[in-house]
Every structure is written in structure tokens, then in C-alpha cells.
Amino acid sequence: MDKVTMNPPFGIGEPKEVEATPEILIPMMVAGWNQCAPPARREEVNIDVND
């Protein structure tokens, strides 16, 4: 199942990843949620100090 990231109403709170089905999306959109880009994934960088 596909998933989308939704922003809460008025940008208050954290984005939420939900299933992309009408049963879930329609009530959220009526309540003020909107789709947004997924948050950037942070990659851990290991720096080898012996290089």
C-alpha cells in the first residue's frame, strides 16, 4: 500500500505518514491536514580520523 506524508492543520505538530486511501485521507483533509513532502532522511556520517 502506498503511503503519503501529511502536515497537521496550521503546521502545529509533526507530519504524519498515513496510508493513501480515501477512507483515511478524506477525513484528515476535511480536518485541515494537507499533503507534504516526506521529511529528509538523515544519514549518519562516520568520519575516520585516521585517513
N, CA, C and O atoms as CSV, one atom per row, in Angstrom:
chain,resi,resn,atom,element,x,y,z
A,1,MET,N,N,0.848,-1.176,0.000
A,1,MET,CA,C,0.000,0.000,0.000
A,1,MET,C,C,0.892,1.237,0.000
A,1,MET,O,O,1.901,1.288,0.704
A,2,ASP,N,N,0.517,2.215,-0.784
A,2,ASP,CA,C,1.259,3.480,-0.838
A,2,ASP,C,C,0.975,4.309,0.403
A,2,ASP,O,O,-0.101,4.228,0.994
A,3,LYS,N,N,1.960,5.105,0.781
A,3,LYS,CA,C,1.820,5.991,1.938
A,3,LYS,C,C,2.132,7.415,1.518
A,3,LYS,O,O,2.908,7.637,0.589
A,4,VAL,N,N,1.532,8.381,2.197
A,4,VAL,CA,C,1.801,9.798,1.966
A,4,VAL,C,C,2.093,10.459,3.304
A,4,VAL,O,O,1.708,9.954,4.358
A,5,THR,N,N,2.772,11.587,3.248
A,5,THR,CA,C,3.070,12.350,4.456
A,5,THR,C,C,2.112,13.529,4.502
A,5,THR,O,O,1.939,14.244,3.515
A,6,MET,N,N,1.490,13.724,5.663
A,6,MET,CA,C,0.509,14.790,5.826
A,6,MET,C,C,0.972,15.766,6.902
A,6,MET,O,O,1.467,15.364,7.955
A,7,ASN,N,N,0.798,17.074,6.611
A,7,ASN,CA,C,1.087,18.135,7.579
A,7,ASN,C,C,-0.162,18.395,8.407
A,7,ASN,O,O,-1.263,18.409,7.857
A,8,PRO,N,N,-0.023,18.601,9.709
A,8,PRO,CA,C,-1.189,18.891,10.548
A,8,PRO,C,C,-1.737,20.284,10.263
A,8,PRO,O,O,-1.049,21.118,9.673
A,9,PRO,N,N,-2.973,20.535,10.680
A,9,PRO,CA,C,-3.564,21.855,10.469
A,9,PRO,C,C,-2.718,22.959,11.102
A,9,PRO,O,O,-2.209,22.805,12.213
A,10,PHE,N,N,-2.576,24.063,10.392
A,10,PHE,CA,C,-1.840,25.249,10.849
A,10,PHE,C,C,-0.373,24.958,11.141
A,10,PHE,O,O,0.293,25.768,11.784
A,11,GLY,N,N,0.148,23.815,10.681
A,11,GLY,CA,C,1.551,23.479,10.891
A,11,GLY,C,C,1.921,23.213,12.337
A,11,GLY,O,O,3.098,23.234,12.697
A,12,ILE,N,N,0.909,22.961,13.173
A,12,ILE,CA,C,1.161,22.707,14.594
A,12,ILE,C,C,1.286,21.205,14.789
A,12,ILE,O,O,0.308,20.478,14.613
A,13,GLY,N,N,2.455,20.733,15.145
A,13,GLY,CA,C,2.681,19.309,15.355
A,13,GLY,C,C,3.602,18.743,14.279
A,13,GLY,O,O,4.090,19.459,13.405
A,14,GLU,N,N,3.817,17.466,14.370
A,14,GLU,CA,C,4.714,16.768,13.468
A,14,GLU,C,C,3.947,16.188,12.282
A,14,GLU,O,O,2.792,15.788,12.430
A,15,PRO,N,N,4.579,16.139,11.100
A,15,PRO,CA,C,3.953,15.454,9.964
A,15,PRO,C,C,3.726,13.987,10.301
A,15,PRO,O,O,4.426,13.413,11.135
A,16,LYS,N,N,2.748,13.393,9.646
A,16,LYS,CA,C,2.369,12.016,9.924
A,16,LYS,C,C,2.310,11.244,8.614
A,16,LYS,O,O,1.756,11.735,7.631
A,17,GLU,N,N,2.877,10.040,8.591
A,17,GLU,CA,C,2.812,9.188,7.415
A,17,GLU,C,C,1.598,8.274,7.551
A,17,GLU,O,O,1.453,7.566,8.548
A,18,VAL,N,N,0.724,8.294,6.540
A,18,VAL,CA,C,-0.507,7.507,6.575
A,18,VAL,C,C,-0.683,6.770,5.259
A,18,VAL,O,O,-0.054,7.109,4.256
A,19,GLU,N,N,-1.547,5.755,5.272
A,19,GLU,CA,C,-1.858,5.037,4.041
A,19,GLU,C,C,-2.655,5.936,3.118
A,19,GLU,O,O,-3.499,6.710,3.568
A,20,ALA,N,N,-2.386,5.833,1.826
A,20,ALA,CA,C,-3.037,6.682,0.831
A,20,ALA,C,C,-4.346,6.053,0.374
A,20,ALA,O,O,-4.463,5.601,-0.765
A,21,THR,N,N,-5.327,6.027,1.269
A,21,THR,CA,C,-6.647,5.516,0.918
A,21,THR,C,C,-7.678,6.615,1.182
A,21,THR,O,O,-7.496,7.423,2.093
A,22,PRO,N,N,-8.752,6.654,0.400
A,22,PRO,CA,C,-9.782,7.676,0.613
A,22,PRO,C,C,-10.377,7.638,2.016
A,22,PRO,O,O,-10.721,8.682,2.570
A,23,GLU,N,N,-10.501,6.453,2.590
A,23,GLU,CA,C,-11.086,6.319,3.924
A,23,GLU,C,C,-10.263,7.044,4.985
A,23,GLU,O,O,-10.810,7.509,5.985
A,24,ILE,N,N,-8.968,7.141,4.773
A,24,ILE,CA,C,-8.082,7.810,5.729
A,24,ILE,C,C,-7.861,9.269,5.339
A,24,ILE,O,O,-7.915,10.154,6.193
A,25,LEU,N,N,-7.612,9.527,4.047
A,25,LEU,CA,C,-7.243,10.873,3.609
A,25,LEU,C,C,-8.389,11.879,3.656
A,25,LEU,O,O,-8.177,13.022,4.061
A,26,ILE,N,N,-9.586,11.489,3.255
A,26,ILE,CA,C,-10.695,12.450,3.196
A,26,ILE,C,C,-11.003,13.055,4.564
A,26,ILE,O,O,-11.091,14.279,4.664
A,27,PRO,N,N,-11.173,12.255,5.631
A,27,PRO,CA,C,-11.426,12.879,6.941
A,27,PRO,C,C,-10.277,13.776,7.410
A,27,PRO,O,O,-10.510,14.809,8.038
A,28,MET,N,N,-9.035,13.380,7.105
A,28,MET,CA,C,-7.898,14.207,7.508
A,28,MET,C,C,-7.913,15.539,6.768
A,28,MET,O,O,-7.667,16.586,7.367
A,29,MET,N,N,-8.201,15.503,5.462
A,29,MET,CA,C,-8.204,16.734,4.672
A,29,MET,C,C,-9.355,17.650,5.083
A,29,MET,O,O,-9.200,18.871,5.079
A,30,VAL,N,N,-10.492,17.086,5.434
A,30,VAL,CA,C,-11.618,17.891,5.927
A,30,VAL,C,C,-11.233,18.571,7.239
A,30,VAL,O,O,-11.659,19.693,7.509
A,31,ALA,N,N,-10.425,17.889,8.054
A,31,ALA,CA,C,-9.991,18.434,9.337
A,31,ALA,C,C,-8.851,19.450,9.193
A,31,ALA,O,O,-8.442,20.056,10.183
A,32,GLY,N,N,-8.330,19.643,7.967
A,32,GLY,CA,C,-7.304,20.659,7.753
A,32,GLY,C,C,-5.919,20.136,7.448
A,32,GLY,O,O,-5.008,20.935,7.231
A,33,TRP,N,N,-5.719,18.829,7.422
A,33,TRP,CA,C,-4.414,18.265,7.093
A,33,TRP,C,C,-4.171,18.434,5.597
A,33,TRP,O,O,-5.127,18.455,4.822
A,34,ASN,N,N,-2.899,18.558,5.171
A,34,ASN,CA,C,-2.577,18.605,3.754
A,34,ASN,C,C,-1.306,17.821,3.487
A,34,ASN,O,O,-0.476,17.624,4.374
A,35,GLN,N,N,-1.172,17.377,2.244
A,35,GLN,CA,C,-0.031,16.547,1.876
A,35,GLN,C,C,1.227,17.400,1.786
A,35,GLN,O,O,1.185,18.555,1.361
A,36,CYS,N,N,2.343,16.813,2.193
A,36,CYS,CA,C,3.627,17.500,2.118
A,36,CYS,C,C,4.697,16.503,1.680
A,36,CYS,O,O,4.455,15.298,1.606
A,37,ALA,N,N,5.866,17.026,1.396
A,37,ALA,CA,C,6.993,16.166,1.039
A,37,ALA,C,C,7.447,15.414,2.291
A,37,ALA,O,O,7.393,15.959,3.394
A,38,PRO,N,N,7.888,14.184,2.130
A,38,PRO,CA,C,8.374,13.452,3.303
A,38,PRO,C,C,9.607,14.135,3.880
A,38,PRO,O,O,10.373,14.760,3.147
A,39,PRO,N,N,9.800,14.019,5.190
A,39,PRO,CA,C,10.982,14.646,5.791
A,39,PRO,C,C,12.257,14.002,5.243
A,39,PRO,O,O,12.287,12.812,4.931
A,40,ALA,N,N,13.295,14.811,5.135
A,40,ALA,CA,C,14.580,14.307,4.638
A,40,ALA,C,C,15.130,13.292,5.632
A,40,ALA,O,O,15.110,13.514,6.843
A,41,ARG,N,N,15.605,12.216,5.119
A,41,ARG,CA,C,16.201,11.185,5.969
A,41,ARG,C,C,17.625,11.598,6.287
A,41,ARG,O,O,18.391,11.959,5.394
A,42,ARG,N,N,17.970,11.545,7.545
A,42,ARG,CA,C,19.335,11.887,7.948
A,42,ARG,C,C,20.187,10.637,7.875
A,42,ARG,O,O,19.822,9.578,8.385
A,43,GLU,N,N,21.315,10.787,7.238
A,43,GLU,CA,C,22.247,9.670,7.166
A,43,GLU,C,C,23.379,9.936,8.143
A,43,GLU,O,O,23.874,11.057,8.263
A,44,GLU,N,N,23.764,8.908,8.820
A,44,GLU,CA,C,24.882,9.055,9.743
A,44,GLU,C,C,26.182,9.053,8.943
A,44,GLU,O,O,26.374,8.235,8.043
A,45,VAL,N,N,27.051,9.966,9.282
A,45,VAL,CA,C,28.340,10.059,8.611
A,45,VAL,C,C,29.409,9.644,9.598
A,45,VAL,O,O,29.573,10.241,10.662
A,46,ASN,N,N,30.123,8.618,9.222
A,46,ASN,CA,C,31.240,8.156,10.054
A,46,ASN,C,C,32.529,8.709,9.465
A,46,ASN,O,O,32.900,8.380,8.338
A,47,ILE,N,N,33.198,9.537,10.226
A,47,ILE,CA,C,34.455,10.124,9.765
A,47,ILE,C,C,35.593,9.326,10.393
A,47,ILE,O,O,35.702,9.221,11.615
A,48,ASP,N,N,36.413,8.784,9.555
A,48,ASP,CA,C,37.568,8.031,10.030
A,48,ASP,C,C,38.705,9.034,10.256
A,48,ASP,O,O,39.247,9.597,9.305
A,49,VAL,N,N,39.047,9.243,11.498
A,49,VAL,CA,C,40.069,10.238,11.817
A,49,VAL,C,C,41.481,9.775,11.443
A,49,VAL,O,O,42.434,10.548,11.534
A,50,ASN,N,N,41.610,8.531,11.028
A,50,ASN,CA,C,42.929,8.005,10.679
A,50,ASN,C,C,43.246,8.160,9.205
A,50,ASN,O,O,44.285,7.677,8.756
A,51,ASP,N,N,42.391,8.814,8.438
A,51,ASP,CA,C,42.650,8.976,6.996
A,51,ASP,C,C,43.757,9.965,6.744
A,51,ASP,O,O,44.104,10.221,5.591
